């Protein structure tokens, strides 16, 4: 009986350790940041391009590109929208980015080039119930067709290679496209720790049997 | 004589330009409370339609298939002067934040808005007057949810909000869009003030005068030349 209790305790401790390691700690995020201030000097990780589709007609293109910082500890997800329609009013993701941290914002340079009178208030970024959102400042008249606008967020997680996220734009028509998104892939160290926990639990159970 | 024809042409062009509706630039307009717009008359020719907002099919890109993200009931009322397009919108999930039209409506006295009381019942703070920001761009009309109104359209019933548009343009069919996070944006068909514009009798009369005048001038010119040649 005593051994069974020990075994159960061992398994519970192992699971708790694993769950504790897998849980993403809530991290502070700064919104409305200028993209040009972000460190992406670690180089490009990968990129993906898709058409923005909706209602059977083309609405432009989406290019998502992931960069790393110099220390290779942070991934920056850039979403470049080039609509073929005027005055996009809202950009959003259909997913809450895993490992979201650091900064969220847009390219102030792109906003200025697209005619925004105040690039720092051209959009308002926020984390909504189902993802990130960049609401255009409707008091400013800017962003015509075929003008690029880069939005970004940062994550501690690398982009998935099999699972992606959906990005959206909206004005008089809607457009959505699949792009790169952070994936919850266990890191090697996590796997090592998981194995260690299971091994300890197994040994504990074995010691219990030997004592009996 | 040539000068006269030239002047006539300029006048005709000027009249045409004045009669052509100008495209509006993007402006924020004040949302009107649905409860204050007075008698809207009765349902026009039975125009009531229930539609579902459907998201884009992204399976070709390795994404999700088309799904429903909301419902809209569009109804048209007519009081003898103005058509009122009533749009009852219910998102099917939390995260939706913007309703927009797929067309540029010709508004009657800038009259468009939502039911303030209904918005409060759906979770908007205060009197509901700030629940949405209303924007008329060069392409469409949109209502963006107040970002701090987290209880509004939170996926918990009731989430129905009634929007409206007033116009003198008779109903046709167009699209409405529901955008936000969580699911891709969706669009749905509904009644909208997009019926083909019918020229007013006054406009037709002006065009007729212009044509008659041009023909008369040309006729006089031919007669003058014939006389000179003789």
Interface residues (C-beta under 8 A of the other chain):
Chain A: X50 X51 X53 X54 X55 X85 X86 X87 X89 X90 X92 X93 X94 X96 X124 X126 X128 X129 X130 X131 X132 X133 X135 X138 X139 X141 X164 X166 X168 X169 X170 X171 X172 X173 X174 X175 X176 X177 X178
Chain B: X25 X26 X28 X55 X56 X57 X58 X61 X62 X63 X64 X93 X94 X95 X97 X98 X100 X101 X102 X103 X104 X133 X135 X137 X138 X139 X140 X142 X144 X147 X150 X154 X155 X175 X177 X179 X180 X181 X182 X183 X184 X185 X186 X187
